[in-house]
Amino acid sequence: MRSHETFRVQDAPLRPLLVKELWEILSGRALWTMLLLMCPLIGYSFFQAVSLYGEASAAGLQSPVLAASLSPLDGVLVPTLGASYVAVTLLFPFVAIRVLGQEKESGALRLLIQLPYRSSTLIAAKLAAVLAAWVLSSVPAFSALAIWRMLDGHLSAPETLNLLFGHLLYGLLVGAIALFAASVSESAATAAIVTLAFTIGSWVLDFTVAGHPGVLEWIARLSLTQVLRTFEQGLLSAGLVVGIGTAVCGFSALATVWMPPGVHVRTKLFRSLVCVLAAAVVLGLATQIRFSVDVTEDQRNSFPVADQRVLAKLAEPLVVTVHLAAEDPRYADLQRNVLAKLERVLPKLSIRLAGGRQNLVASAGEDRYGEIEYTYGGRSDISRSTSPREILPLLYGLAEVNAPAPAPGSDYPGYPLMAGGQLALLWFFCGLPLCIAIAWWRSRRLPANHNKLTKEA
Amino acid sequence: MDGVLHLASPYPPIQRNTPLPVEAACVSEQADDQTLLRVDSINKQYADQVVLANVAFDIQAGEIVGLIGPNGAGKTTVLEVLAGILPAETSDVHWLGRPLPPSRRREAMFYLPDGVRPYQDQPVTRVLSFFADVYRKSADEITNTIQAVGLTPVLHKRVHSLSKGYGRRLLLALGLLTPHPLLLMDEPFDGFDLRQTRDIVGVLRGEAAMGRTFVLAIHQLLDAERVCDRFILLADGRVRARRSFSVPAPRTGLTSGSLEDIFLALT
């Protein structure tokens, strides 16, 4: 007589599920095709970046001042990984959708959901497969970094890791959106359209509404491309990381809600609403987290160390009233050179645009347009400058503290390098695609236990 | 025998994460305890169209029950609602006398849908290994299952390259690798020739003799007669008859007759 034990949800081992998800993603043509397409894309971007960096370095090698402006982060890493960003935006959704869409289309999902796993566990395993796919799809980018090092190029570990972390979070976000799209769509094609509506829709937001004041500015902040910008500037922002993590969890939770077919749509809608509200609350809280770390070697997101120390001791609230329109380039300069740095160091800072969110044409005629008023401890001063060299002494004057002496030896030297990238082209157009093709062929081989099962059977 | 049963359960509802009392489902139990599954009422409709209306029946432990009926009668829908993978307006099901909510159906029963080719890019052996690993089956159990359903010649093939018959065998093997006391199978003999059907009937009979219960949705009446102990006849989303093959159906007016006669008389 057979045993009649049932299989409870918490009894099931995770390993077979993870192994299955990994094999599923490795078996699909989508991942390998994407990898093959990424080789020339990243290779050419890397070649171009190294060439331009080399041209700029020619002058930099003659002048230390010019050399100080040569940073591999801006010159090589960001453009090279920018190609990876394009591929993840346009191609990675197809890889991620396959993780769930294939099972949905073949009917295997109806078997899968009967296995002793929670829906959340199934989605978590699929997200792990998406993560594995991202790691694999980053092989061309990793090899570009390795070639840069072989060319004797400089890589700052914190800068590089921070940028890679940003791309990882972006990949996971796109993957989570794809999983959600696959869970609500009947076919992979529909899921692809839904996902691309998010990713390419972000580009549309960037082109159409970014820089506009008011509600449009708020909408522009929803663009996925904003995710990478902070990391590309060399900042590791706790609020941003929490925000992206929340978005990934939120989309995964929505996928968990919509994946099981045996639940009424109204129940799914209610659960989705709960997920969206919870995510919105956490996202709202994340915007209040101001902690960030400047991981750049040249500390471009911070004032000099001596100034940072003095500013951090200012206990009174500083109020900055800006008489500029939000889309005025001077406001962008002020924001980048002064306000963003002040936000990171001052415990109590309040910034307000004097004209509300009115546009450039409406504001430009005002007498005070262009003034920036700083108020600290009941005293105030006005400047039109957007440079910290003028504004920091002004702040020290308001706070009645002495300006610190500059710390010696803290200047960023820059890393000029004249290198040819022709050999890299050979790797990206021939060597790496060949390696990928071989790996693809090997992944199609039968599993090791095949012979054992055949023999026993 | 097409009345709808509405039985009040004397048992409290099953609490979440409490093990189901499946040990009592063994066929050696007393006759009163042998009602493994009692379907009190299943109602399902799409917009204004009623697909299932007050479908009710009992399943005894260790029997093979055929769900028969013309195309569009609602056989697949009954199985999917029963398995909890299709929402329904009502789905009152009792397992050994206790209410079994849809969210916990998968702990007691496993449903093998029709026309599913799972994981088409994978070799058969990998798909089998996945299910076996999930349920921690031993190598002997896997081997026995492979031999029982005759999958040995195609273990090295990818699922998408299997013939219809072997695809069906693979699905059956996956079902047999699960530990569930009740298997729901939609058109399990579709794609089999006569010899293969008889082989698989033998496999199901062997499993039933060991205590496993089967509910098979079959539209080929000959196949149903070969394998089933009992049938439930569905037509237009309603149960028209529930009879054992050994007992003639008086409502049809036939004192004797084949399943085909009963089918034609009631549908």
Interface residues (C-beta under 8 A of the other chain):
Chain A: M1 R2 S3 H4 E5 T6 F7 R8 V9 Q10 A12 P13 R15 P16 L17 V19 K20 W23 E24 S27 G28 E103 S106 G107 A108 R110 L111 I113 Q114 L115 P116 P260 P261 G262 V263 H264 L446 P447 N449 H450 K452 L453 T454 E456 A457
Chain B: N17 P19 L20 V22 E23 A25 C26 V27 S28 A83 G84 I85 L86 P87 P102 S103 R106 E107 A108 F110 Y111 L112 P113 G115 V116 R117 P118 Y119 Q120 D121 Q122 P123 T125 R126 L128 S129 F130 D133 V134 Y135 R136 A139 I142 T143 I146 Q147 L151 T152 L155 H156 L174 T178 P179 H180 P181 E207 M210 G211 R212
